[in-house]
Amino acid sequence: MDVGIKDGRIISLRQHLPNDPNVLSAGQLIQAEGRVLLPGFIEPHIHLDKAFLLNQMTQDANSVEQAIASTLELKRSFTKKDIEARSIQVIQQAIAHGVTHMRCHAEIDPIVGLLSLEVMLKLKEHYRDQITLQIVAFPQEGIQKQPGTEELLIQALQLGADVVGGITYQDGDLQEHLTTVFDLAKAFNKPLDLHVDFSDDPSMLAILTIIRMTHAYGMQGRVSVGHLTSLGSLPYGEARTICQSIAEAGIHVMSLPATDLYLGGRGDDHRHRRGLTPVSLLLEQGVNVIYGSNNIQNPFTPFGTADPLDIGMLLAQTAYMGSKQDVVTLVEMVTTRAAQALELTNYGLHIGADADLVLLEASNLRSAVYERAPRRFVWKRGQLVASTVKQTTFYHTQMSS
Ligand SMILES: [Zn+2]
């Protein structure tokens, strides 16, 4: 296909004809030569403010609790400058990897106050022509546990946070925590994005309360949940019933395999579970499932380069997603399915959509994902924002006969 772009939007999509006079009249012509063009990648769940902390850590973290505790300590010395520098490092990596939209969780608590949110708002504005940032006001340390947090969340939303965040495994009273965040989402008319059931304990099922409340608040389609790994430890039949209810409530599920594989399943001394969201079961029951990086080089996830295809590949390898159809699903998860969860408009490869595009050095989807093909060009609303050329030189490669 030939793609025509004008004023940042896709204005034509048609069969490639070698000597089409309209194409030749374009101001700039890029020969893609059969390579894969996709709508820009969507990173639906990432923490910029606590990325790249490895050098500051005094000891390794080996559980969710240790990762939270370790980050809490490091947080005390966060400064605006330091949050900004580490966030920019991730944003630039992400842009180079073809990411055009990113939902970022900003920590909101009495320790950092609104520091992180202020940096995110500044970066959102600064990078608006390169990447669209959505900011989640995220009470990582709990709401009731840290008095003053609810007031800070309200201020964050008044200052321009796009999404209400929450976490089901920090406060003692789950119902109270969820009532606070559902009420805020309703009052400010914002989507809700929750960290949910991040555990190997199958009895941890806050998702059931979330399903109920999603219906009660009429928020079907506007609630996303990240992790949801304890569901993967439930017996199949019980898990399947819950997956059906998640689909009925229109809740989006964000699998975060890099963090979940690293921290999950560690309590098992044999038959190690790998601590993943049950992705295939959720998909099979019609749930909108997507995947995110979550963290970049910190106590929760010591890995990562903000490349969504690394995470897609990780999920493919660990969730048995290797079929020809699976790769289509993996690509939808990082594009159109994620766009649904993030409530993006004008997104996709169709006429009228924003020309947020990524051209991969691959001629089919399998090589695009499996080789995590270089992102030759990345465009945001029709403007080139990054290009990558991978070059390998071989020496002494002649076969001796
Ligand atoms: Zn997270």
Residues whose N, C-alpha, C, O or C-beta is under 5 A from the ligand:
A	BS01	ZN	N294
